[in-house]
Each structure stands twice: as C-alpha cells, then as structure tokens.
Amino acid sequence: NSKLYFVIIPSKYQVKIEYQKFPKEQFGMKFGKGLIDNNLQKEVIKFLSNNAIPSIDLLPYLRKSKIKNYYTIDEHFNKYGNKLTSYVIIKSIKKDLNKND
C-alpha cells in the first residue's frame, strides 16, 4: 500500500542563465533569449494532477537557491543539488503523510 511520487527534474538551463555560459563559450551552443521555458513541465504536471498522481516539481526550489546545484560540465546535480533535492522530496512526502493522518 505505497504511494508513487513523480519528481520533475528540470534542465539546468531552465534554472539559471549562468549555466549557459560554459557550453556557449566552450562548445558554441546556442540558446534563445533567457531561460528555457517550462511548458513541458507544466503539461506533465497537469497530466499527473488530472490523473491524481502526486508530483514534486523541483524547478521553483532550484530557482530560489543561491548556490550552484549542477555540475558545470554536465546536467547532473552536484552534492548541493542532491542535498536540496532530497530535502524537497522528504519535506513533500512528510507534508503529504501529515495531511493524511
């Protein structure tokens, strides 16, 4: 009798403009103006919500963070991103469990 949560993990290029600097300079990657939009995430979250599937969107938490949460050279979380992610997931699950008591 377990519950499944979908965790929505954004691309670092959705989180902060500064993450675009390295691939632009080193590899000539081109980005549009500003951050990559989050339309796909919105659609996934809407689908999950419409089907009563709980989700945890990390984008707002990563955008609020004052430190770098991704490695410079790839899309993976560094230790700070992993720590923030685990905190958000645990906090969300605990809140949900307390709501159901």
N, C-alpha and C positions, 0 to 999 in steps of 0.2 A: 504494500500500500504506500508507494512512494510517489513523489511529485517530480516532474521533469521541468527544468527551467532552461530556456534558451537564452544564452548570453550573446548579445550583439557586440562584436568587437570591431571598432572602426579602423579604417586605414589611418595611418599616422598623418597622411596628407589631408585628412578631414579635420584633424585635431588642431594643428598649429602650422602657420605659414613657414616658420623657421625650419620645419622638417624638409621643406622643398629645396633648401639651399644646397645641400650636399649633392643630391642627384642632378640638379641643374648644372652645377659647376663641374662635377667630375664626369658625368655621363651625357650631358646635353639634353636631359629630359625636359620636356616642355609641359607646363601646367597652364591652365586657364587663369584668369584673374581670381585671386582669393583662394579660399579653401574649396576642396572638392565637396560637392553638395551631399546631403544625407537623404536624398529621395528614396534610394533603395532601402535604407534602414527604415524609413517611415512606412514604406509598403510592407516590409516584413513584419514590423511591429503591429501594424493594422491587421494583417492576416492572423498573426498569433492571437491578438486580442479578440478578434471576431470569432476565433475558434477556442476561446477560453484556455489558451496555452500561456502560462506565465513567461515573461521575458524580462531580462535585465539589460538595459542599454547603457553601455559604458561611455558613450560619447560625451554626455554632459559632465561627467566626473573627470574625464581626461582633459576636456577643455578648461575646466576650472583649476586644474593642477598647475602649480607654479614651477614644477620641475620637469625635466625630460623623462618621459616614461617609455620611450622606444630607443632601440639602438640606432645610431646614426646611419649605419650601412645597410640595414635591412628593416623589415616590417615587424620584427619580433619585439615584445616587451623586454626592457631591461629589468633589473631587480626592483626598481621603483614602480615600474608599470605592473609587474607581477604582484607586488605588495598592495598597490592600490586596487587592482582587480580583485584580489582575494578579499580585501576589506569590503568592497562594494557588494560582492556576491554574498558573503556571510551576513552582512548587515541586512540585505534584502530578504534573505531566507529567514533570518530571525524575526524580522518585522512581520513577514507572512505567517510564521508559526504563532507569534503572539496574537495576531489578528484572529486566528482560528481557535484560540483557547476559550 
